[in-house]
């Protein structure tokens, strides 16, 4: 009687190519890496510049310097008052808000996926072999700290309220009464989009209603959840758009504050 | 009008094999699976290929077409240029049985480990009542056809086979989320999602969502909401404080992941 030989152990297909994708899979992560690098460099230079952040005539304050609470802030730019004396130049004027804004963006579910691909190559693109020997994801420090995203969200809601106040102040003319300039409108668009980005956050979606098991028992929260969910579908677009509007708003205020450009006034 | 398409198909078994070149006739309106069937009928009678419904509903013909995880029956030939060479390989994450057929039993093992639906024991059969808005989320996940393309493309196990024990993959984390969001399920699955099924390994690159032929928003609607629930359970001191002062309902308890019996070493 013939004895059957044992089947060989099954293994994965041994394919040496890192990927067999033929589409330009490297393009999106390359563009993301380039844009994020440009933005971070610009923002870093600007927050440490220490001037051209306030236009006293029209009450324009760049979001990169809000709130300005230290002794060196120019008069009028400190909407929350000046709590502390002048700081060394290595500390940005908006040290109160910047760590939370940065933490909110760094722990954002969209940005995480984007920068893991663009910078850490884990993976660079889908179905493209990553170069790392091992992988533990977000199970250990420091990446496990991403679970604190909702706390950054709570603080950023307060910062968005402050940005809204700054924007309202920007609708004033030289005499202090109501006025509209191009800068006011740019700040308005920026604030509206910042609210869109903040409220479309996945943590916001969870807090407002996502954590419920029974929507039918909580009709108001369910209604809010459906609206946030719809906004959440645009979270990636809002993440990029707000980076653009933040940079544009700051650049515009810098140009007006430095005298390189005069603000066109629509009313008063 | 027909043309001759160039195909490179991975042939082999037990992991060893190579890409072989073929030229196969293609007719208007055909999909990749049709062409592979013609290849099998005319040139490579021993080509192993798993398929069933030819309608994108059975999840059998999962493969990689030009390096991208796809269903053969849902990939039209018209999206490729007639001069293009199509490279067809088996799913890379699973062991090969032969040619394009892989052993997907990893997924069945993971499925068995998930504690099943746990209703309130005091509710009698026939007494369950659910509103549509309460089950919409779970019903999206029920669209899954178990093609395992999401499992195949997830780099956590695709590039790191050593994570297979710790990570259940997007399809089964979605199953955990489905039960966690079910209005009539009383179990608290947040601990096992993180500890036993490896939710923390997911770094939300959305590759699972990208390949899903049913267009289920796996990352946005299952994995991220599950991560948020886990954050509430394990990493949120405000929630912890709320539970201590009885502002939040007590957890109904965490079921235990069903671990397979240890295999006989002999």
Boltz contact constraints between the chains, C-beta under 6 A:
constraints:
  - contact:
      token1: [A, 8]
      token2: [B, 14]
      max_distance: 6.0
  - contact:
      token1: [A, 10]
      token2: [B, 95]
      max_distance: 6.0
  - contact:
      token1: [A, 10]
      token2: [B, 103]
      max_distance: 6.0
  - contact:
      token1: [A, 11]
      token2: [B, 15]
      max_distance: 6.0
  - contact:
      token1: [A, 11]
      token2: [B, 95]
      max_distance: 6.0
  - contact:
      token1: [A, 12]
      token2: [B, 15]
      max_distance: 6.0
  - contact:
      token1: [A, 12]
      token2: [B, 95]
      max_distance: 6.0
  - contact:
      token1: [A, 13]
      token2: [B, 10]
      max_distance: 6.0
  - contact:
      token1: [A, 13]
      token2: [B, 90]
      max_distance: 6.0
  - contact:
      token1: [A, 13]
      token2: [B, 96]
      max_distance: 6.0
  - contact:
      token1: [A, 14]
      token2: [B, 15]
      max_distance: 6.0
  - contact:
      token1: [A, 19]
      token2: [B, 67]
      max_distance: 6.0
  - contact:
      token1: [A, 20]
      token2: [B, 67]
      max_distance: 6.0
  - contact:
      token1: [A, 20]
      token2: [B, 87]
      max_distance: 6.0
  - contact:
      token1: [A, 21]
      token2: [B, 67]
      max_distance: 6.0
  - contact:
      token1: [A, 22]
      token2: [B, 66]
      max_distance: 6.0
  - contact:
      token1: [A, 109]
      token2: [B, 204]
      max_distance: 6.0
  - contact:
      token1: [A, 109]
      token2: [B, 224]
      max_distance: 6.0
  - contact:
      token1: [A, 112]
      token2: [B, 204]
      max_distance: 6.0
  - contact:
      token1: [A, 113]
      token2: [B, 204]
      max_distance: 6.0
  - contact:
      token1: [A, 113]
      token2: [B, 205]
      max_distance: 6.0
  - contact:
      token1: [A, 113]
      token2: [B, 206]
      max_distance: 6.0
  - contact:
      token1: [A, 116]
      token2: [B, 203]
      max_distance: 6.0
  - contact:
      token1: [A, 116]
      token2: [B, 205]
      max_distance: 6.0
  - contact:
      token1: [A, 117]
      token2: [B, 205]
      max_distance: 6.0
  - contact:
      token1: [A, 123]
      token2: [B, 155]
      max_distance: 6.0
  - contact:
      token1: [A, 126]
      token2: [B, 153]
      max_distance: 6.0
  - contact:
      token1: [A, 126]
      token2: [B, 207]
      max_distance: 6.0
  - contact:
      token1: [A, 126]
      token2: [B, 210]
      max_distance: 6.0
  - contact:
      token1: [A, 127]
      token2: [B, 67]
      max_distance: 6.0
  - contact:
      token1: [A, 127]
      token2: [B, 68]
      max_distance: 6.0
  - contact:
      token1: [A, 127]
      token2: [B, 153]
      max_distance: 6.0
  - contact:
      token1: [A, 129]
      token2: [B, 159]
      max_distance: 6.0
  - contact:
      token1: [A, 130]
      token2: [B, 155]
      max_distance: 6.0
  - contact:
      token1: [A, 130]
      token2: [B, 159]
      max_distance: 6.0
  - contact:
      token1: [A, 135]
      token2: [B, 160]
      max_distance: 6.0
  - contact:
      token1: [A, 137]
      token2: [B, 200]
      max_distance: 6.0
  - contact:
      token1: [A, 137]
      token2: [B, 201]
      max_distance: 6.0
  - contact:
      token1: [A, 137]
      token2: [B, 203]
      max_distance: 6.0
  - contact:
      token1: [A, 138]
      token2: [B, 200]
      max_distance: 6.0
  - contact:
      token1: [A, 139]
      token2: [B, 200]
      max_distance: 6.0
  - contact:
      token1: [A, 147]
      token2: [B, 231]
      max_distance: 6.0
  - contact:
      token1: [A, 147]
      token2: [B, 235]
      max_distance: 6.0
  - contact:
      token1: [A, 202]
      token2: [B, 224]
      max_distance: 6.0
  - contact:
      token1: [A, 206]
      token2: [B, 228]
      max_distance: 6.0
  - contact:
      token1: [A, 210]
      token2: [B, 225]
      max_distance: 6.0
  - contact:
      token1: [A, 213]
      token2: [B, 183]
      max_distance: 6.0
  - contact:
      token1: [A, 214]
      token2: [B, 134]
      max_distance: 6.0
  - contact:
      token1: [A, 214]
      token2: [B, 183]
      max_distance: 6.0
  - contact:
      token1: [A, 215]
      token2: [B, 133]
      max_distance: 6.0
  - contact:
      token1: [A, 215]
      token2: [B, 134]
      max_distance: 6.0
  - contact:
      token1: [A, 216]
      token2: [B, 131]
      max_distance: 6.0
  - contact:
      token1: [A, 216]
      token2: [B, 133]
      max_distance: 6.0
  - contact:
      token1: [A, 216]
      token2: [B, 134]
      max_distance: 6.0
